[in-house]
Amino acid sequence: MWRKWTVMGILGGLIFLIAAAALAQEHEAAAAADTSGRALGLLAAGFGIAIASAAGAIAQARTAASALEGISRNPGAADRMFVPMILGLVLIESLVIYTLVVSIIMLFTKL
């Protein structure tokens, strides 16, 4: 346990050092760093949509499984479960679409 926290602390410190070095650039080097900032923006957009789509798929699968389990236990309640299930699926999907919109904005804005 102690080793895991030590490794995480070292990695976190390295990330802060890299971020500090990246933000401490001179104005002349800003034009050269524009391409690296663009690359990091593309990487962030890709990771954001990948994580959101995976989490959305897992949430939708769990929602559908729970609804089907509830319907199989009580078939008479299928009509009462359908609308809340669809509403939940729509809200989950809207979060994934929101992440897609943010990723597209990140792709097409100048950093």
C-alpha positions in Angstrom: 0.0 0.0 0.0 2.8 2.4 1.0 4.6 1.6 -2.3 1.6 2.4 -4.4 1.1 5.8 -2.7 4.8 6.6 -3.1 4.7 5.8 -6.8 1.6 7.8 -7.3 3.2 10.8 -5.4 6.3 10.6 -7.6 4.2 10.5 -10.8 2.1 13.4 -9.6 5.2 15.4 -8.8 6.6 14.7 -12.3 3.3 15.8 -13.8 3.5 19.1 -11.9 7.1 19.6 -12.9 6.3 19.0 -16.6 3.4 21.4 -16.4 5.4 24.1 -14.7 8.1 23.8 -17.4 5.6 24.0 -20.1 3.9 27.1 -18.7 7.3 28.9 -18.0 8.1 29.4 -21.7 9.3 32.7 -23.1 7.3 34.6 -25.7 9.7 33.7 -28.5 9.3 30.0 -27.8 5.5 30.3 -27.7 5.2 30.0 -31.5 7.3 26.8 -31.4 5.2 25.5 -28.5 2.0 26.1 -30.4 2.2 22.7 -32.1 2.8 20.9 -28.9 -0.1 22.7 -27.3 -2.3 21.7 -30.3 -1.1 18.1 -29.9 -2.0 18.0 -26.2 -5.4 19.5 -27.1 -6.0 16.7 -29.6 -4.9 14.1 -27.0 -7.2 15.5 -24.4 -10.1 15.5 -26.8 -9.4 11.9 -27.7 -9.2 10.8 -24.1 -12.2 12.7 -23.1 -14.5 11.2 -25.7 -13.1 7.7 -25.2 -13.7 7.8 -21.4 -17.2 9.4 -21.8 -18.3 6.8 -24.4 -17.0 3.9 -22.4 -18.7 5.2 -19.2 -21.9 5.9 -21.1 -22.0 2.4 -22.6 -21.4 0.9 -19.2 -24.1 3.0 -17.6 -26.6 2.2 -20.4 -25.9 -1.5 -20.1 -26.5 -1.4 -16.3 -29.7 0.6 -16.7 -31.1 -1.8 -19.3 -30.0 -4.9 -17.2 -31.7 -3.4 -14.1 -34.9 -2.6 -16.0 -35.0 -6.1 -17.6 -34.4 -7.7 -14.2 -37.2 -5.7 -12.6 -39.6 -6.5 -15.5 -38.8 -10.2 -15.2 -39.5 -10.2 -11.5 -42.7 -8.2 -11.9 -44.1 -8.3 -15.5 -47.1 -6.1 -14.5 -44.8 -3.2 -13.7 -43.3 -3.1 -17.2 -45.4 -0.1 -18.2 -44.4 1.9 -15.1 -40.7 1.1 -15.6 -40.4 1.9 -19.3 -40.7 5.7 -19.2 -38.1 6.2 -16.3 -35.7 3.8 -18.0 -35.9 5.7 -21.3 -35.5 9.0 -19.5 -32.4 7.7 -17.8 -31.0 6.4 -21.0 -31.6 9.8 -22.7 -29.8 11.6 -19.9 -26.8 9.3 -20.0 -26.6 9.7 -23.8 -26.9 13.5 -23.4 -23.8 13.5 -21.2 -21.8 11.6 -23.8 -23.0 14.0 -26.6 -22.0 16.9 -24.3 -18.5 15.5 -24.1 -18.4 15.1 -27.9 -19.4 18.7 -28.3 -16.6 19.8 -25.9 -14.1 17.6 -27.7 -15.1 19.1 -31.1 -14.7 22.6 -29.7 -11.3 21.6 -28.4 -10.3 20.3 -31.9 -11.3 23.4 -33.8 -10.2 26.2 -31.4 -6.8 27.7 -31.6 -4.9 27.0 -28.4 
